[in-house]
Amino acid sequence: MGASEVYPFAMPQLPARYEQYLNGQSQRVIDAVRPVLLQSAADQRHGVRIVYNAGPTGHQAHLDESIPYGEIVEDID
């Protein structure tokens, strides 16, 4: 079975800004935000807002239609 049969489509390439954000982050932060960055890269319509909560939840990310694709905005909750 070839790779194209196992994975019918390739993982999206992350924009440079997303890669820059991930570089130097802890694995915990990467695990929290990378799925949303991949979702943004797959649809290429919206940027990502990353919110840091001082509580046990830590970093949270979500697509934000007010942010251009390929951009990240960081906020503190």
C-alpha positions as CSV (number, residue, x, y, z in Angstrom):
1,M,0.0,0.0,0.0
2,G,1.5,3.4,-1.1
3,A,1.6,6.5,1.1
4,S,-1.1,8.1,-1.0
5,E,-3.4,5.2,-0.1
6,V,-2.8,5.6,3.6
7,Y,-2.9,9.4,3.7
8,P,-5.1,10.7,0.9
9,F,-3.9,14.3,1.4
10,A,-0.7,15.8,2.7
11,M,-0.4,17.7,5.9
12,P,-0.6,21.4,5.2
13,Q,2.6,23.5,5.3
14,L,2.6,25.9,8.2
15,P,3.1,29.6,7.3
16,A,6.5,31.0,8.4
17,R,4.9,33.0,11.2
18,Y,3.4,29.8,12.7
19,E,6.7,28.0,12.5
20,Q,8.4,31.0,14.2
21,Y,5.9,30.9,17.0
22,L,6.4,27.2,17.6
23,N,10.2,27.5,17.7
24,G,11.4,27.7,21.2
25,Q,8.0,26.9,22.8
26,S,7.7,24.2,25.4
27,Q,6.2,20.9,24.2
28,R,3.1,21.6,26.3
29,V,2.4,24.9,24.4
30,I,3.1,23.2,21.1
31,D,0.7,20.4,21.9
32,A,-2.0,23.0,22.9
33,V,-1.8,25.3,19.8
34,R,-0.4,23.2,16.9
35,P,-3.8,21.6,16.0
36,V,-5.3,25.0,15.5
37,L,-2.4,26.2,13.5
38,L,-2.8,23.1,11.3
39,Q,-6.5,23.8,10.9
40,S,-5.8,27.4,9.9
41,A,-3.2,26.2,7.4
42,A,-5.6,23.7,5.9
43,D,-8.4,26.2,5.3
44,Q,-6.2,29.3,4.7
45,R,-9.0,31.7,5.6
46,H,-8.3,32.9,9.1
47,G,-5.5,33.6,11.5
48,V,-5.1,32.4,15.0
49,R,-5.6,34.0,18.4
50,I,-3.6,32.4,21.2
51,V,-4.7,33.2,24.7
52,Y,-2.6,32.6,27.8
53,N,-4.7,31.8,30.9
54,A,-2.7,31.9,34.2
55,G,-4.8,29.1,35.5
56,P,-4.4,25.3,34.9
57,T,-5.5,25.5,31.3
58,G,-2.4,27.5,30.1
59,H,-2.4,28.3,26.4
60,Q,-5.5,28.1,24.2
61,A,-5.7,28.8,20.5
62,H,-8.7,29.4,18.2
63,L,-9.3,30.6,14.7
64,D,-10.2,34.2,14.5
65,E,-11.8,35.6,11.4
66,S,-10.6,39.1,12.3
67,I,-7.0,38.0,11.9
68,P,-5.6,37.6,8.4
69,Y,-4.5,34.1,7.5
70,G,-0.9,33.3,8.5
71,E,-0.9,35.8,11.4
72,I,-1.0,35.1,15.1
73,V,-2.2,37.4,17.9
74,E,-1.4,36.7,21.5
75,D,-3.6,37.8,24.3
76,I,-3.7,37.3,28.1
77,D,-7.0,36.3,29.6
